């Protein structure tokens, strides 16, 4: 069972981590996503890994909020890549209509 804990967003510095990671990834993939979308994804990812967020905010085993930001950026990039792959496998409706129209000629 997946644990979701939205209270981790209230930990000092976590919202800033989410914003920094979202801006960096959205800037790198500006043709694919927007900051607001990445920020929402960042909140979800953080809420789904409350133990890791707490470890980083408390400095457990040398982890820091910087560590959390780095990991979050990679999670967001992975999410974008999976979404892009799915989109590339879809055939657009307009493309299919054009193909059918060309055959009818």
Phi and psi in radians as a Rosetta constraint file:
Dihedral C 1 N 2 CA 2 C 2 CIRCULARHARMONIC -1.471 0.35
Dihedral N 2 CA 2 C 2 N 3 CIRCULARHARMONIC 2.291 0.35
Dihedral C 2 N 3 CA 3 C 3 CIRCULARHARMONIC -1.656 0.35
Dihedral N 3 CA 3 C 3 N 4 CIRCULARHARMONIC 2.228 0.35
Dihedral C 3 N 4 CA 4 C 4 CIRCULARHARMONIC -2.018 0.35
Dihedral N 4 CA 4 C 4 N 5 CIRCULARHARMONIC 2.190 0.35
Dihedral C 4 N 5 CA 5 C 5 CIRCULARHARMONIC -2.331 0.35
Dihedral N 5 CA 5 C 5 N 6 CIRCULARHARMONIC 1.714 0.35
Dihedral C 5 N 6 CA 6 C 6 CIRCULARHARMONIC -1.246 0.35
Dihedral N 6 CA 6 C 6 N 7 CIRCULARHARMONIC -0.275 0.35
Dihedral C 6 N 7 CA 7 C 7 CIRCULARHARMONIC -1.172 0.35
Dihedral N 7 CA 7 C 7 N 8 CIRCULARHARMONIC -0.312 0.35
Dihedral C 7 N 8 CA 8 C 8 CIRCULARHARMONIC -1.125 0.35
Dihedral N 8 CA 8 C 8 N 9 CIRCULARHARMONIC -0.390 0.35
Dihedral C 8 N 9 CA 9 C 9 CIRCULARHARMONIC -1.219 0.35
Dihedral N 9 CA 9 C 9 N 10 CIRCULARHARMONIC -0.269 0.35
Dihedral C 9 N 10 CA 10 C 10 CIRCULARHARMONIC -1.525 0.35
Dihedral N 10 CA 10 C 10 N 11 CIRCULARHARMONIC -0.180 0.35
Dihedral C 10 N 11 CA 11 C 11 CIRCULARHARMONIC -1.192 0.35
Dihedral N 11 CA 11 C 11 N 12 CIRCULARHARMONIC 2.385 0.35
Dihedral C 11 N 12 CA 12 C 12 CIRCULARHARMONIC -0.969 0.35
Dihedral N 12 CA 12 C 12 N 13 CIRCULARHARMONIC 2.212 0.35
Dihedral C 12 N 13 CA 13 C 13 CIRCULARHARMONIC 1.616 0.35
Dihedral N 13 CA 13 C 13 N 14 CIRCULARHARMONIC -0.274 0.35
Dihedral C 13 N 14 CA 14 C 14 CIRCULARHARMONIC -1.225 0.35
Dihedral N 14 CA 14 C 14 N 15 CIRCULARHARMONIC -0.707 0.35
Dihedral C 14 N 15 CA 15 C 15 CIRCULARHARMONIC -1.104 0.35
Dihedral N 15 CA 15 C 15 N 16 CIRCULARHARMONIC -0.641 0.35
Dihedral C 15 N 16 CA 16 C 16 CIRCULARHARMONIC -1.163 0.35
Dihedral N 16 CA 16 C 16 N 17 CIRCULARHARMONIC -0.658 0.35
Dihedral C 16 N 17 CA 17 C 17 CIRCULARHARMONIC -1.074 0.35
Dihedral N 17 CA 17 C 17 N 18 CIRCULARHARMONIC -0.807 0.35
Dihedral C 17 N 18 CA 18 C 18 CIRCULARHARMONIC -1.043 0.35
Dihedral N 18 CA 18 C 18 N 19 CIRCULARHARMONIC -0.781 0.35
Dihedral C 18 N 19 CA 19 C 19 CIRCULARHARMONIC -1.158 0.35
Dihedral N 19 CA 19 C 19 N 20 CIRCULARHARMONIC -0.750 0.35
Dihedral C 19 N 20 CA 20 C 20 CIRCULARHARMONIC -1.102 0.35
Dihedral N 20 CA 20 C 20 N 21 CIRCULARHARMONIC -0.795 0.35
Dihedral C 20 N 21 CA 21 C 21 CIRCULARHARMONIC -1.134 0.35
Dihedral N 21 CA 21 C 21 N 22 CIRCULARHARMONIC -0.747 0.35
Dihedral C 21 N 22 CA 22 C 22 CIRCULARHARMONIC -1.096 0.35
Dihedral N 22 CA 22 C 22 N 23 CIRCULARHARMONIC -0.771 0.35
Dihedral C 22 N 23 CA 23 C 23 CIRCULARHARMONIC -1.125 0.35
Dihedral N 23 CA 23 C 23 N 24 CIRCULARHARMONIC -0.731 0.35
Dihedral C 23 N 24 CA 24 C 24 CIRCULARHARMONIC -1.123 0.35
Dihedral N 24 CA 24 C 24 N 25 CIRCULARHARMONIC -0.816 0.35
Dihedral C 24 N 25 CA 25 C 25 CIRCULARHARMONIC -1.211 0.35
Dihedral N 25 CA 25 C 25 N 26 CIRCULARHARMONIC -0.727 0.35
Dihedral C 25 N 26 CA 26 C 26 CIRCULARHARMONIC -1.115 0.35
Dihedral N 26 CA 26 C 26 N 27 CIRCULARHARMONIC -0.626 0.35
Dihedral C 26 N 27 CA 27 C 27 CIRCULARHARMONIC -1.178 0.35
Dihedral N 27 CA 27 C 27 N 28 CIRCULARHARMONIC -0.671 0.35
Dihedral C 27 N 28 CA 28 C 28 CIRCULARHARMONIC -1.256 0.35
Dihedral N 28 CA 28 C 28 N 29 CIRCULARHARMONIC -0.568 0.35
Dihedral C 28 N 29 CA 29 C 29 CIRCULARHARMONIC -2.070 0.35
Dihedral N 29 CA 29 C 29 N 30 CIRCULARHARMONIC 0.834 0.35
Dihedral C 29 N 30 CA 30 C 30 CIRCULARHARMONIC -1.069 0.35
Dihedral N 30 CA 30 C 30 N 31 CIRCULARHARMONIC -0.437 0.35
Dihedral C 30 N 31 CA 31 C 31 CIRCULARHARMONIC -1.446 0.35
Dihedral N 31 CA 31 C 31 N 32 CIRCULARHARMONIC -0.132 0.35
Dihedral C 31 N 32 CA 32 C 32 CIRCULARHARMONIC -1.921 0.35
Dihedral N 32 CA 32 C 32 N 33 CIRCULARHARMONIC -0.556 0.35
Dihedral C 32 N 33 CA 33 C 33 CIRCULARHARMONIC -2.588 0.35
Dihedral N 33 CA 33 C 33 N 34 CIRCULARHARMONIC 3.035 0.35
Dihedral C 33 N 34 CA 34 C 34 CIRCULARHARMONIC -2.149 0.35
Dihedral N 34 CA 34 C 34 N 35 CIRCULARHARMONIC 2.785 0.35
Dihedral C 34 N 35 CA 35 C 35 CIRCULARHARMONIC -1.002 0.35
Dihedral N 35 CA 35 C 35 N 36 CIRCULARHARMONIC -0.773 0.35
Dihedral C 35 N 36 CA 36 C 36 CIRCULARHARMONIC -1.074 0.35
Dihedral N 36 CA 36 C 36 N 37 CIRCULARHARMONIC -0.702 0.35
Dihedral C 36 N 37 CA 37 C 37 CIRCULARHARMONIC -1.150 0.35
Dihedral N 37 CA 37 C 37 N 38 CIRCULARHARMONIC -0.758 0.35
Dihedral C 37 N 38 CA 38 C 38 CIRCULARHARMONIC -1.160 0.35
Dihedral N 38 CA 38 C 38 N 39 CIRCULARHARMONIC -0.601 0.35
Dihedral C 38 N 39 CA 39 C 39 CIRCULARHARMONIC -1.143 0.35
Dihedral N 39 CA 39 C 39 N 40 CIRCULARHARMONIC -0.744 0.35
Dihedral C 39 N 40 CA 40 C 40 CIRCULARHARMONIC -1.091 0.35
Dihedral N 40 CA 40 C 40 N 41 CIRCULARHARMONIC -0.742 0.35
Dihedral C 40 N 41 CA 41 C 41 CIRCULARHARMONIC -1.106 0.35
Dihedral N 41 CA 41 C 41 N 42 CIRCULARHARMONIC -0.690 0.35
Dihedral C 41 N 42 CA 42 C 42 CIRCULARHARMONIC -1.080 0.35
Dihedral N 42 CA 42 C 42 N 43 CIRCULARHARMONIC -0.758 0.35
Dihedral C 42 N 43 CA 43 C 43 CIRCULARHARMONIC -1.036 0.35
Dihedral N 43 CA 43 C 43 N 44 CIRCULARHARMONIC -0.773 0.35
Dihedral C 43 N 44 CA 44 C 44 CIRCULARHARMONIC -1.106 0.35
Dihedral N 44 CA 44 C 44 N 45 CIRCULARHARMONIC -0.828 0.35
Dihedral C 44 N 45 CA 45 C 45 CIRCULARHARMONIC -1.034 0.35
Dihedral N 45 CA 45 C 45 N 46 CIRCULARHARMONIC -0.798 0.35
Dihedral C 45 N 46 CA 46 C 46 CIRCULARHARMONIC -1.109 0.35
Dihedral N 46 CA 46 C 46 N 47 CIRCULARHARMONIC -0.721 0.35
Dihedral C 46 N 47 CA 47 C 47 CIRCULARHARMONIC -1.161 0.35
Dihedral N 47 CA 47 C 47 N 48 CIRCULARHARMONIC -0.442 0.35
Dihedral C 47 N 48 CA 48 C 48 CIRCULARHARMONIC -1.473 0.35
Dihedral N 48 CA 48 C 48 N 49 CIRCULARHARMONIC -0.161 0.35
Dihedral C 48 N 49 CA 49 C 49 CIRCULARHARMONIC -2.281 0.35
Dihedral N 49 CA 49 C 49 N 50 CIRCULARHARMONIC 1.023 0.35
Dihedral C 49 N 50 CA 50 C 50 CIRCULARHARMONIC -1.058 0.35
Dihedral N 50 CA 50 C 50 N 51 CIRCULARHARMONIC -0.633 0.35
Dihedral C 50 N 51 CA 51 C 51 CIRCULARHARMONIC -1.106 0.35
Dihedral N 51 CA 51 C 51 N 52 CIRCULARHARMONIC -0.763 0.35
Dihedral C 51 N 52 CA 52 C 52 CIRCULARHARMONIC -1.153 0.35
Dihedral N 52 CA 52 C 52 N 53 CIRCULARHARMONIC -0.692 0.35
Dihedral C 52 N 53 CA 53 C 53 CIRCULARHARMONIC -1.058 0.35
Dihedral N 53 CA 53 C 53 N 54 CIRCULARHARMONIC -0.778 0.35
Dihedral C 53 N 54 CA 54 C 54 CIRCULARHARMONIC -1.150 0.35
Dihedral N 54 CA 54 C 54 N 55 CIRCULARHARMONIC -0.703 0.35
Dihedral C 54 N 55 CA 55 C 55 CIRCULARHARMONIC -1.026 0.35
Dihedral N 55 CA 55 C 55 N 56 CIRCULARHARMONIC -0.801 0.35
Dihedral C 55 N 56 CA 56 C 56 CIRCULARHARMONIC -1.199 0.35
Dihedral N 56 CA 56 C 56 N 57 CIRCULARHARMONIC -0.664 0.35
Dihedral C 56 N 57 CA 57 C 57 CIRCULARHARMONIC -1.268 0.35
Dihedral N 57 CA 57 C 57 N 58 CIRCULARHARMONIC -0.419 0.35
Dihedral C 57 N 58 CA 58 C 58 CIRCULARHARMONIC -1.731 0.35
Dihedral N 58 CA 58 C 58 N 59 CIRCULARHARMONIC -0.072 0.35
Dihedral C 58 N 59 CA 59 C 59 CIRCULARHARMONIC 1.316 0.35
Dihedral N 59 CA 59 C 59 N 60 CIRCULARHARMONIC 0.457 0.35
Dihedral C 59 N 60 CA 60 C 60 CIRCULARHARMONIC -1.146 0.35
Dihedral N 60 CA 60 C 60 N 61 CIRCULARHARMONIC 2.286 0.35
Dihedral C 60 N 61 CA 61 C 61 CIRCULARHARMONIC 0.892 0.35
Dihedral N 61 CA 61 C 61 N 62 CIRCULARHARMONIC 0.626 0.35
Dihedral C 61 N 62 CA 62 C 62 CIRCULARHARMONIC 1.399 0.35
Dihedral N 62 CA 62 C 62 N 63 CIRCULARHARMONIC 0.023 0.35
Dihedral C 62 N 63 CA 63 C 63 CIRCULARHARMONIC -1.268 0.35
Dihedral N 63 CA 63 C 63 N 64 CIRCULARHARMONIC 2.558 0.35
Dihedral C 63 N 64 CA 64 C 64 CIRCULARHARMONIC -2.305 0.35
Dihedral N 64 CA 64 C 64 N 65 CIRCULARHARMONIC 3.094 0.35
Dihedral C 64 N 65 CA 65 C 65 CIRCULARHARMONIC -1.145 0.35
Dihedral N 65 CA 65 C 65 N 66 CIRCULARHARMONIC -0.476 0.35
Dihedral C 65 N 66 CA 66 C 66 CIRCULARHARMONIC -1.124 0.35
Dihedral N 66 CA 66 C 66 N 67 CIRCULARHARMONIC -0.692 0.35
Dihedral C 66 N 67 CA 67 C 67 CIRCULARHARMONIC -1.073 0.35
Dihedral N 67 CA 67 C 67 N 68 CIRCULARHARMONIC -0.793 0.35
Dihedral C 67 N 68 CA 68 C 68 CIRCULARHARMONIC -1.063 0.35
Dihedral N 68 CA 68 C 68 N 69 CIRCULARHARMONIC -0.733 0.35
Dihedral C 68 N 69 CA 69 C 69 CIRCULARHARMONIC -1.080 0.35
Dihedral N 69 CA 69 C 69 N 70 CIRCULARHARMONIC -0.782 0.35
Dihedral C 69 N 70 CA 70 C 70 CIRCULARHARMONIC -1.030 0.35
Dihedral N 70 CA 70 C 70 N 71 CIRCULARHARMONIC -0.838 0.35
Dihedral C 70 N 71 CA 71 C 71 CIRCULARHARMONIC -1.130 0.35
Dihedral N 71 CA 71 C 71 N 72 CIRCULARHARMONIC -0.705 0.35
Dihedral C 71 N 72 CA 72 C 72 CIRCULARHARMONIC -1.132 0.35
Dihedral N 72 CA 72 C 72 N 73 CIRCULARHARMONIC -0.724 0.35
Dihedral C 72 N 73 CA 73 C 73 CIRCULARHARMONIC -0.993 0.35
Dihedral N 73 CA 73 C 73 N 74 CIRCULARHARMONIC -0.788 0.35
Dihedral C 73 N 74 CA 74 C 74 CIRCULARHARMONIC -1.148 0.35
Dihedral N 74 CA 74 C 74 N 75 CIRCULARHARMONIC -0.667 0.35
Dihedral C 74 N 75 CA 75 C 75 CIRCULARHARMONIC -1.113 0.35
Dihedral N 75 CA 75 C 75 N 76 CIRCULARHARMONIC -0.709 0.35
Dihedral C 75 N 76 CA 76 C 76 CIRCULARHARMONIC -1.162 0.35
Dihedral N 76 CA 76 C 76 N 77 CIRCULARHARMONIC -0.719 0.35
Dihedral C 76 N 77 CA 77 C 77 CIRCULARHARMONIC -1.103 0.35
Dihedral N 77 CA 77 C 77 N 78 CIRCULARHARMONIC -0.757 0.35
Dihedral C 77 N 78 CA 78 C 78 CIRCULARHARMONIC -1.013 0.35
Dihedral N 78 CA 78 C 78 N 79 CIRCULARHARMONIC -0.719 0.35
Dihedral C 78 N 79 CA 79 C 79 CIRCULARHARMONIC -1.101 0.35
Dihedral N 79 CA 79 C 79 N 80 CIRCULARHARMONIC -0.783 0.35
Dihedral C 79 N 80 CA 80 C 80 CIRCULARHARMONIC -1.096 0.35
Dihedral N 80 CA 80 C 80 N 81 CIRCULARHARMONIC -0.771 0.35
Dihedral C 80 N 81 CA 81 C 81 CIRCULARHARMONIC -1.103 0.35
Dihedral N 81 CA 81 C 81 N 82 CIRCULARHARMONIC -0.729 0.35
Dihedral C 81 N 82 CA 82 C 82 CIRCULARHARMONIC -1.111 0.35
Dihedral N 82 CA 82 C 82 N 83 CIRCULARHARMONIC -0.730 0.35
Dihedral C 82 N 83 CA 83 C 83 CIRCULARHARMONIC -1.120 0.35
Dihedral N 83 CA 83 C 83 N 84 CIRCULARHARMONIC -0.761 0.35
Dihedral C 83 N 84 CA 84 C 84 CIRCULARHARMONIC -1.114 0.35
Dihedral N 84 CA 84 C 84 N 85 CIRCULARHARMONIC -0.695 0.35
Dihedral C 84 N 85 CA 85 C 85 CIRCULARHARMONIC -1.108 0.35
Dihedral N 85 CA 85 C 85 N 86 CIRCULARHARMONIC -0.737 0.35
Dihedral C 85 N 86 CA 86 C 86 CIRCULARHARMONIC -1.102 0.35
Dihedral N 86 CA 86 C 86 N 87 CIRCULARHARMONIC -0.750 0.35
Dihedral C 86 N 87 CA 87 C 87 CIRCULARHARMONIC -1.115 0.35
Dihedral N 87 CA 87 C 87 N 88 CIRCULARHARMONIC -0.670 0.35
Dihedral C 87 N 88 CA 88 C 88 CIRCULARHARMONIC -1.204 0.35
Dihedral N 88 CA 88 C 88 N 89 CIRCULARHARMONIC -0.354 0.35
Dihedral C 88 N 89 CA 89 C 89 CIRCULARHARMONIC -1.491 0.35
Dihedral N 89 CA 89 C 89 N 90 CIRCULARHARMONIC -0.238 0.35
Dihedral C 89 N 90 CA 90 C 90 CIRCULARHARMONIC -1.496 0.35
Dihedral N 90 CA 90 C 90 N 91 CIRCULARHARMONIC 2.482 0.35
Dihedral C 90 N 91 CA 91 C 91 CIRCULARHARMONIC -1.742 0.35
Dihedral N 91 CA 91 C 91 N 92 CIRCULARHARMONIC 2.259 0.35
Dihedral C 91 N 92 CA 92 C 92 CIRCULARHARMONIC -1.219 0.35
Dihedral N 92 CA 92 C 92 N 93 CIRCULARHARMONIC 2.597 0.35
Dihedral C 92 N 93 CA 93 C 93 CIRCULARHARMONIC -1.061 0.35
Dihedral N 93 CA 93 C 93 N 94 CIRCULARHARMONIC -0.749 0.35
Dihedral C 93 N 94 CA 94 C 94 CIRCULARHARMONIC -1.076 0.35
Dihedral N 94 CA 94 C 94 N 95 CIRCULARHARMONIC -0.697 0.35
Dihedral C 94 N 95 CA 95 C 95 CIRCULARHARMONIC -1.077 0.35
Dihedral N 95 CA 95 C 95 N 96 CIRCULARHARMONIC -0.770 0.35
Dihedral C 95 N 96 CA 96 C 96 CIRCULARHARMONIC -1.137 0.35
Dihedral N 96 CA 96 C 96 N 97 CIRCULARHARMONIC -0.690 0.35
Dihedral C 96 N 97 CA 97 C 97 CIRCULARHARMONIC -1.098 0.35
Dihedral N 97 CA 97 C 97 N 98 CIRCULARHARMONIC -0.753 0.35
Dihedral C 97 N 98 CA 98 C 98 CIRCULARHARMONIC -1.091 0.35
Dihedral N 98 CA 98 C 98 N 99 CIRCULARHARMONIC -0.711 0.35
Dihedral C 98 N 99 CA 99 C 99 CIRCULARHARMONIC -1.111 0.35
Dihedral N 99 CA 99 C 99 N 100 CIRCULARHARMONIC -0.745 0.35
Dihedral C 99 N 100 CA 100 C 100 CIRCULARHARMONIC -1.151 0.35
Dihedral N 100 CA 100 C 100 N 101 CIRCULARHARMONIC -0.735 0.35
Dihedral C 100 N 101 CA 101 C 101 CIRCULARHARMONIC -1.107 0.35
Dihedral N 101 CA 101 C 101 N 102 CIRCULARHARMONIC -0.663 0.35
Dihedral C 101 N 102 CA 102 C 102 CIRCULARHARMONIC -1.173 0.35
Dihedral N 102 CA 102 C 102 N 103 CIRCULARHARMONIC -0.617 0.35
Dihedral C 102 N 103 CA 103 C 103 CIRCULARHARMONIC -1.227 0.35
Dihedral N 103 CA 103 C 103 N 104 CIRCULARHARMONIC -0.619 0.35
Dihedral C 103 N 104 CA 104 C 104 CIRCULARHARMONIC -1.193 0.35
Dihedral N 104 CA 104 C 104 N 105 CIRCULARHARMONIC -0.341 0.35
